[in-house]
């Protein structure tokens, strides 16, 4: 019955979609890990609708952490160190690439109670999550499930022999709900416990910035809709800024580890050392 429920979403082996990729990028950023996946588990494999930080689109079910998560009674399965867990210590995904050490997965459970897969985050390093990060991961998982439900309803509408007017009315309502889902994602950025800033275009115009980032930069919301170097000119010759061009050119995430950054705070230039990730929203 679970597999039949999964098939009803007509999602397996479909193309990548920005709406789902944005959610895994957000999960990766909030949890400060390099890999985040939307994993759907069928009878022989786990297939990734979105795979931020990982090239593979699927792995055999025998190697699947998510297969364990969907059969767990917990609403969040955490493995802090897979090398110390008898279930996974000999798993090829642990002993080889991507060298999974930390895993946290939230089951994607539909209204009928079937777990279709998980939203999961992965790191090659041992890790734990704060309570805020755990809650954020659960909220993002709900957004994934909401999008899947909307997708299924849209497909169902296409097969209903109602009048065109009635079908258009229902479709409009569904797309309004989809826009509401986008609004919730923007809200998640604002409520995230880690500093997040979103840029747009080659001038890195600041499109969104949350309170932790404003506090870190010692800035107010008037930096919104301004080019980054206009709002924070001291970044111009710094390595942390130049890395943004690498993301723009390659379309791939870039990570900084204990990187020195000079920021003007309280009227004086101060040097801080930061871990950060730049991820493209395409």
C-alpha positions in Angstrom: 0.0 0.0 0.0 2.9 2.4 0.7 4.4 1.8 -2.7 1.0 2.3 -4.3 0.6 5.6 -2.4 4.1 6.7 -3.6 3.2 5.9 -7.3 0.1 8.0 -7.0 2.3 11.2 -6.9 3.8 10.4 -10.3 7.1 11.9 -9.0 9.6 9.1 -9.5 12.2 9.7 -12.3 10.9 13.2 -13.0 13.2 16.1 -13.8 14.7 18.4 -11.2 12.5 21.2 -10.0 13.5 24.6 -8.5 10.8 24.5 -5.8 12.2 21.3 -4.4 15.9 22.3 -4.9 15.3 25.5 -3.0 14.1 23.5 0.0 17.1 21.2 0.1 19.4 24.2 -0.3 17.6 25.8 2.7 17.9 22.6 4.8 21.6 22.4 4.0 22.2 26.0 4.9 20.2 25.9 8.2 21.8 22.7 9.4 25.3 23.7 8.2 25.9 20.5 6.2 27.1 19.9 2.6 24.4 17.5 1.6 20.6 17.7 1.7 18.2 15.3 -0.1 14.6 14.7 -0.8 14.7 10.9 -1.0 11.8 8.7 -2.1 12.0 5.0 -1.3 10.5 2.4 -3.7 11.0 -1.4 -3.6 14.5 -1.5 -4.9 16.1 2.0 -4.5 16.0 5.4 -2.9 15.6 8.0 -5.6 16.4 11.7 -5.1 13.9 14.3 -6.3 16.5 16.9 -5.1 20.1 16.2 -4.3 22.0 19.4 -3.1 25.7 18.6 -2.6 25.4 15.1 -4.2 25.8 14.0 -7.8 24.0 10.7 -7.5 20.3 10.6 -8.4 19.6 7.2 -6.6 21.2 4.4 -4.5 20.2 0.8 -3.8 17.7 0.3 -1.0 20.3 -2.0 0.7 22.5 1.1 1.3 19.6 3.4 2.3 19.6 5.3 5.6 16.2 6.6 4.6 14.7 3.1 4.4 15.4 2.9 8.1 14.0 6.3 8.8 10.6 5.6 7.2 10.2 2.5 9.3 11.1 4.3 12.5 8.4 5.5 14.9 10.3 8.7 15.5 9.5 11.9 13.6 13.3 12.6 13.2 16.0 9.9 12.9 19.5 11.0 13.8 22.7 9.1 13.4 25.5 11.3 14.9 28.3 8.9 13.9 27.5 6.1 11.5 30.9 4.5 12.2 29.7 3.7 15.7 26.3 2.4 14.5 26.1 -1.4 13.7 23.3 -0.7 11.1 25.6 1.4 9.0 29.3 0.8 9.9 29.9 -1.4 6.8 27.6 0.5 4.5 29.4 1.4 1.2 28.1 5.0 1.6 29.9 5.2 4.9 33.1 3.4 4.0 33.2 5.1 0.6 31.9 8.2 -1.1 30.1 10.3 0.1 31.6 9.1 3.4 28.4 9.5 5.5 29.1 10.1 9.2 26.2 12.2 10.3 22.6 11.7 9.1 19.3 13.3 10.1 16.1 12.4 8.3 12.5 13.5 8.7 9.9 11.0 7.2 7.7 12.5 4.4 4.4 11.1 5.6 1.2 11.8 3.6 -2.4 12.3 4.9 -3.0 8.5 4.7 -0.1 7.9 7.1 2.3 6.4 4.5 6.0 7.4 4.7 7.0 8.1 1.1 10.7 8.9 1.9 12.6 11.6 3.8 14.0 15.0 3.8 17.5 14.3 5.1 20.8 16.2 5.7 24.2 14.5 5.6 27.8 15.3 6.6 31.1 13.5 6.4 31.8 14.8 9.9 30.2 13.8 13.3 27.6 16.4 14.2 24.5 17.1 16.3 21.7 19.5 15.6 20.3 22.3 17.9 16.7 22.2 18.8 16.1 25.1 16.4 17.7 23.2 13.6 15.7 20.1 14.3 12.5 22.1 14.3 13.4 23.9 11.1 14.1 20.5 9.4 10.7 19.3 10.3 9.0 22.5 9.0 10.9 22.2 5.7 9.8 18.5 5.5 6.2 19.7 5.8 6.8 22.1 3.0 8.1 19.2 0.8 5.0 17.1 1.6 2.7 20.1 0.9 4.3 20.5 -2.6 3.9 16.7 -3.2 0.2 16.9 -2.2 -0.4 19.9 -4.5 1.3 18.0 -7.3 -0.9 15.0 -6.8 -4.0 17.1 -6.7 -3.1 18.9 -9.9 -2.7 15.5 -11.6 -6.0 14.4 -10.2 -7.7 17.5 -11.6 -6.4 16.7 -15.1 -8.3 13.4 -15.0 -11.6 14.7 -13.6 -14.4 15.2 -16.2 -15.7 18.4 -14.8 -16.5 21.5 -16.9 -13.5 23.5 -18.0 -14.6 26.4 -15.8 -14.8 24.3 -12.7 -11.4 22.8 -13.4 -9.8 26.2 -14.0 -11.2 27.4 -10.7 -9.8 24.5 -8.8 -6.4 24.9 -10.5 -6.3 28.6 -9.6 -6.9 27.7 -6.0 -4.1 25.1 -6.1 -1.6 27.6 -7.5 -2.6 30.2 -4.9 -1.8 27.5 -2.3 1.6 27.0 -4.1 2.3 30.8 -3.8 1.4 30.5 -0.1 4.0 27.8 0.1 6.6 30.1 -1.4 5.7 32.7 1.2 6.2 30.2 3.9 9.7 29.5 2.5 10.5 33.2 2.7 9.2 33.2 6.3 11.5 30.2 7.1 14.5 32.3 5.9 13.5 35.1 8.3 13.1 32.7 11.2 16.2 30.6 10.6 18.6 30.4 13.6 21.7 30.9 11.3 22.6 34.0 9.4 21.2 34.0 5.8 21.4 36.5 3.0 20.0 36.1 -0.5 21.4 37.9 -3.6 20.1 38.4 -7.1 22.0 39.1 -10.3 25.6 39.9 -11.2 25.7 42.9 -8.9 24.6 40.7 -6.0 21.6 42.9 -5.1 20.4 42.0 -1.6 17.0 40.4 -2.0 16.5 39.0 1.5 18.4 39.1 4.7 17.4 37.7 8.1 17.9 39.2 11.6 21.0 37.0 12.5 22.7 38.2 9.4 21.8 41.9 10.0 23.3 41.5 13.5 26.5 39.9 12.2 26.9 42.7 9.6 25.8 45.5 12.1 23.3 46.7 9.5 19.7 47.7 9.2 17.0 46.6 6.8 17.8 49.6 4.5 20.5 47.4 2.9 17.7 45.5 1.1 17.5 46.0 -2.7 21.0 47.5 -2.8 24.0 46.0 -4.5 26.2 44.2 -2.0 29.3 46.4 -2.5 27.2 49.5 -2.2 25.8 48.3 1.1 29.0 46.8 2.5 31.9 48.4 0.5 34.7 47.0 2.7 34.1 43.6 1.1 35.3 44.6 -2.3 38.8 43.1 -2.3 38.2 40.4 0.2 38.3 36.6 -0.6 34.9 36.0 0.9 33.3 38.4 -1.7 35.4 37.1 -4.6 34.1 33.6 -4.0 30.6 34.8 -4.9 31.8 35.1 -8.5 32.9 31.4 -8.5 29.3 30.4 -7.6 28.0 32.7 -10.3 30.3 31.2 -12.9 30.0 27.5 -12.0 26.5 27.3 -10.5 27.9 25.1 -7.7 28.0 25.7 -3.9 31.2 27.1 -2.4 32.1 26.6 1.3 34.3 28.8 3.5 36.0 27.3 6.6 37.4 29.7 9.2 37.7 32.4 6.5 38.8 35.9 7.6 36.3 38.7 6.9 36.7 42.4 7.6 33.5 44.1 8.5 32.8 47.7 9.6 31.1 47.4 13.0 30.4 50.2 15.5 32.3 52.5 13.1 35.5 50.4 13.1 36.8 47.7 10.8 36.9 44.4 12.7 38.3 41.0 11.6 36.2 37.9 12.2 36.7 34.3 11.1 33.6 32.6 9.7 32.3 29.3 8.4 29.9 29.9 5.6 28.3 28.4 2.4 27.3 30.1 -0.8 24.6 28.1 -2.6 23.0 29.1 -6.0 19.2 29.5 -6.2 18.6 28.8 -9.9 
